């Protein structure tokens, strides 16, 4: 990795974050506005590259913006204990596990809808029957 001096295009290429998103992150204070060259071009350093990679990875893992801001604030204090970030990750993991449970139940119900042989007409179609009467045919809320 070279020191200093990344253009916004190079930063985008290095991180996979689109240029308008980088500008947006600057605008909301997620990353600091960089110095500019004599030609008024943004010039980023290695710290900005590392921070943007952190942000991109956290966003790819589904962290909401509020939690991401908290993580960045905490990460800015290298001597602070790690438990606050652990709590944010634990909350995200709990959310994902709940989502997986809901999606698994949904998958099972859709599979059950298709498991009944489909011979006949729409009038006797199990899928139409189940979708038309959630209370009696579905095992879970959606």
C-alpha positions in Angstrom: 0.0 0.0 0.0 1.4 3.4 -0.9 1.3 6.3 1.5 -1.1 9.2 1.3 -2.4 10.5 -2.0 -5.4 8.5 -3.2 -7.8 10.2 -5.5 -11.5 9.6 -4.9 -11.5 7.2 -7.9 -8.6 5.3 -6.6 -10.2 5.1 -3.1 -13.4 3.8 -4.7 -11.4 1.2 -6.6 -9.5 0.1 -3.5 -12.6 -0.2 -1.3 -15.4 -1.1 -3.7 -17.3 1.9 -2.5 -18.9 4.0 -5.2 -17.7 7.6 -5.5 -21.2 9.2 -4.7 -21.3 7.0 -1.6 -17.8 8.3 -0.5 -19.0 11.8 -1.0 -22.2 11.0 1.0 -20.1 9.5 3.8 -18.1 12.8 3.9 -21.2 14.8 3.9 -22.7 13.1 6.9 -19.3 13.1 8.8 -18.7 9.4 8.6 -15.3 10.0 7.1 -13.5 13.3 7.4 -13.3 15.6 4.4 -9.9 15.2 2.9 -7.4 17.9 1.9 -7.5 19.0 -1.7 -4.8 19.3 -4.3 -4.0 22.5 -6.1 -6.4 21.4 -8.8 -9.1 21.1 -6.0 -9.1 17.2 -6.2 -9.8 15.3 -3.0 -6.7 13.5 -1.8 -7.1 10.7 0.7 -4.5 9.1 3.0 -4.0 5.5 4.3 -6.2 6.3 7.4 -9.1 7.3 5.1 -8.6 4.1 3.1 -8.6 1.9 6.3 -11.7 3.7 7.7 -13.6 3.3 4.4 -12.7 -0.4 4.3 -14.0 -0.7 7.8 -17.2 1.1 6.9 -17.7 -1.0 3.7 -17.2 -4.3 5.5 -19.5 -3.3 8.4 -22.2 -2.2 5.9 -21.8 -5.5 3.9 -22.4 -7.3 7.2 -25.7 -5.3 7.5 -24.8 -3.0 10.3 -27.3 -0.1 10.3 -25.8 3.4 10.0 -26.4 4.3 13.7 -24.5 1.2 14.9 -21.8 1.9 12.4 -21.3 5.4 13.7 -21.1 4.0 17.2 -18.5 1.4 16.1 -16.4 4.1 14.4 -16.6 6.3 17.5 -15.5 3.3 19.7 -12.8 2.2 17.3 -11.3 5.6 17.4 -10.2 5.0 21.0 -7.6 2.2 20.7 -7.1 1.9 24.5 -10.9 1.5 25.3 -12.3 -1.9 26.2 -13.8 -4.0 23.4 -17.1 -4.9 25.2 -19.0 -2.0 23.6 -18.3 -3.2 20.1 -18.9 -6.8 21.2 -22.4 -5.7 22.4 -23.1 -4.1 19.0 -22.0 -7.2 17.2 -24.0 -9.5 19.6 -27.1 -7.4 18.9 -26.5 -7.7 15.1 -26.0 -11.5 15.5 -29.3 -11.8 17.5 -31.1 -9.9 14.8 -29.7 -12.2 12.1 -30.6 -15.3 14.1 -34.2 -14.0 14.5 -34.3 -13.4 10.8 -33.0 -16.9 10.0 -35.8 -18.3 12.2 -38.5 -16.4 10.4 -37.1 -17.2 7.0 -36.8 -20.9 7.9 -40.4 -21.0 9.1 -41.4 -19.2 5.8 -39.4 -21.7 3.7 -41.1 -24.6 5.5 -44.5 -23.2 5.0 -43.9 -22.6 1.3 -42.5 -26.1 1.0 -45.6 -27.5 2.7 -47.8 -25.5 0.3 -46.1 -27.2 -2.6 -45.9 -30.7 -1.1 -49.6 -31.3 -1.7 -50.1 -32.9 -5.1 -51.5 -30.4 -7.6 -54.0 -32.3 -9.6 -57.1 -30.5 -10.7 -58.0 -26.8 -11.0 -57.2 -23.6 -9.2 -60.5 -24.1 -7.3 -58.8 -27.0 -5.4 -55.3 -25.7 -5.4 -53.6 -25.9 -2.0 -51.5 -22.8 -2.6 -54.6 -20.7 -3.3 -56.4 -22.2 -0.2 -53.5 -21.5 2.1 -52.9 -18.0 0.9 -56.7 -17.3 1.2 -56.9 -18.5 4.8 -53.8 -17.7 6.8 -55.4 -18.3 10.2 -56.2 -22.0 9.5 -53.4 -23.0 7.2 -50.3 -21.2 8.3 -48.2 -22.3 11.3 -46.4 -19.0 11.7 -47.0 -15.3 11.4 -45.2 -13.6 8.5 
